[in-house]
Amino acid sequence: MIPSTHVDPAAAAGALGQKMGIEFLELSPERSVARMPVEGNTQPYGILHGGAHLVLAESLGSMSAHLHAGDGRFAVGIEISASHSRSVSAGWVTGTCTAISLGRTLTVHEIVLTDDDGNRLSTVRMTNLLRDA
């Protein structure tokens, strides 16, 4: 469930995420879930663009870190890496973000992207620096 006191679900993905059709389903510092359509986010060969994987993953990791940071603080991504293990050409991609470490100044999240059949497409690791506003 998305805590409405911290994040507007319609704006959580930002302008780029909205253009890509990202929909947040669950949002917290410990675990977040969002999905994105493959259609409209493909490379010329008809498969989901690798950069689209990262937009979905970074949207999840950033919002989870932002929620952990709390009032008067914000999260800044300082590292992201991805391993793509499978392609997809139709349907939806779901990202599940899980906290690895929620510290005072850094957060680390793992984001697993899957297709409609539950096949793992990508594994992403993201680190955010927490700063005072």
C-alpha positions as CSV (number, residue, x, y, z in Angstrom):
1,M,0.0,0.0,0.0
2,I,1.3,3.5,-0.9
3,P,1.4,5.8,2.2
4,S,-0.5,8.9,0.9
5,T,1.1,11.1,3.5
6,H,4.5,10.8,1.9
7,V,4.0,10.2,-1.9
8,D,1.4,11.1,-4.4
9,P,1.0,7.8,-6.4
10,A,0.2,9.6,-9.6
11,A,3.5,11.6,-9.4
12,A,5.7,9.0,-7.9
13,A,7.3,8.0,-11.2
14,G,8.1,11.5,-12.2
15,A,7.7,12.9,-15.7
16,L,9.8,10.2,-17.4
17,G,8.1,7.4,-15.6
18,Q,4.7,8.7,-16.4
19,K,5.7,8.9,-20.1
20,M,6.8,5.2,-19.9
21,G,3.5,4.2,-18.2
22,I,5.0,3.2,-14.8
23,E,2.3,2.3,-12.2
24,F,3.2,1.9,-8.5
25,L,1.4,-0.9,-6.8
26,E,3.1,-0.9,-3.4
27,L,5.6,1.6,-1.9
28,S,7.6,1.5,1.3
29,P,11.3,1.8,2.3
30,E,11.5,-2.0,2.7
31,R,9.6,-3.2,-0.3
32,S,8.1,-1.5,-3.3
33,V,6.4,-2.9,-6.4
34,A,5.6,-1.2,-9.7
35,R,4.9,-2.2,-13.3
36,M,5.4,-0.9,-16.8
37,P,4.1,-1.8,-20.2
38,V,6.5,-3.2,-22.7
39,E,4.6,-1.5,-25.6
40,G,6.0,1.9,-26.2
41,N,9.2,1.1,-24.4
42,T,11.0,-1.1,-26.9
43,Q,14.2,-0.8,-29.0
44,P,14.0,-1.1,-32.8
45,Y,14.1,-4.9,-32.6
46,G,10.8,-5.1,-30.7
47,I,12.1,-6.0,-27.3
48,L,12.0,-3.9,-24.1
49,H,14.9,-1.4,-24.1
50,G,17.6,-2.0,-21.5
51,G,17.3,1.6,-20.5
52,A,13.6,1.1,-19.8
53,H,14.6,-1.7,-17.3
54,L,16.8,0.8,-15.5
55,V,14.1,3.6,-15.5
56,L,11.7,1.2,-13.8
57,A,14.3,0.0,-11.3
58,E,15.6,3.4,-10.5
59,S,12.1,4.8,-10.0
60,L,11.5,2.0,-7.4
61,G,14.9,2.3,-5.7
62,S,14.7,6.1,-5.5
63,M,11.2,6.3,-4.1
64,S,12.0,3.6,-1.5
65,A,15.1,5.5,-0.4
66,H,13.1,8.8,-0.3
67,L,10.6,7.2,2.0
68,H,13.3,5.9,4.3
69,A,15.0,9.4,4.3
70,G,12.0,11.0,6.0
71,D,10.8,14.5,6.3
72,G,13.4,17.2,5.5
73,R,15.7,14.8,3.7
74,F,16.0,13.4,0.2
75,A,17.7,10.6,-1.7
76,V,20.3,11.0,-4.5
77,G,21.2,7.9,-6.6
78,I,25.0,7.4,-6.5
79,E,25.3,3.9,-8.1
80,I,23.2,1.6,-10.2
81,S,24.1,-1.7,-12.0
82,A,22.0,-4.2,-13.9
83,S,22.4,-7.6,-15.3
84,H,19.9,-8.4,-18.0
85,S,19.2,-12.1,-18.3
86,R,16.1,-12.4,-20.5
87,S,14.2,-10.3,-23.1
88,V,10.5,-9.6,-23.4
89,S,8.5,-8.3,-26.3
90,A,4.9,-8.0,-25.0
91,G,2.9,-7.6,-21.9
92,W,4.0,-5.9,-18.6
93,V,7.2,-5.9,-16.6
94,T,6.9,-5.9,-12.9
95,G,9.7,-4.6,-10.6
96,T,10.0,-5.7,-7.0
97,C,12.4,-3.6,-4.9
98,T,13.7,-5.0,-1.7
99,A,15.9,-3.2,0.8
100,I,19.4,-4.7,1.4
101,S,20.5,-1.9,3.8
102,L,18.7,1.1,5.2
103,G,21.2,3.3,6.9
104,R,21.4,6.8,8.2
105,T,23.3,8.2,5.1
106,L,23.1,5.3,2.5
107,T,20.5,2.9,1.3
108,V,21.0,-0.1,-0.9
109,H,18.2,-1.9,-2.7
110,E,17.9,-4.8,-5.1
111,I,15.3,-4.6,-7.8
112,V,14.2,-7.7,-9.6
113,L,12.3,-7.3,-12.9
114,T,10.0,-10.1,-14.1
115,D,7.6,-10.7,-17.1
116,D,4.0,-11.7,-16.9
117,D,5.0,-15.3,-16.4
118,G,7.3,-14.5,-13.5
119,N,10.5,-15.0,-15.5
120,R,13.4,-12.9,-14.2
121,L,14.4,-10.3,-16.8
122,S,16.9,-8.2,-14.9
123,T,18.6,-7.9,-11.5
124,V,19.4,-4.4,-10.5
125,R,21.3,-3.0,-7.5
126,M,21.0,0.6,-6.5
127,T,22.7,2.8,-3.8
128,N,21.3,6.1,-2.7
129,L,22.9,8.8,-0.6
130,L,20.5,10.5,1.9
131,R,20.9,14.2,2.2
132,D,19.4,17.0,4.3
133,A,17.1,19.3,2.3
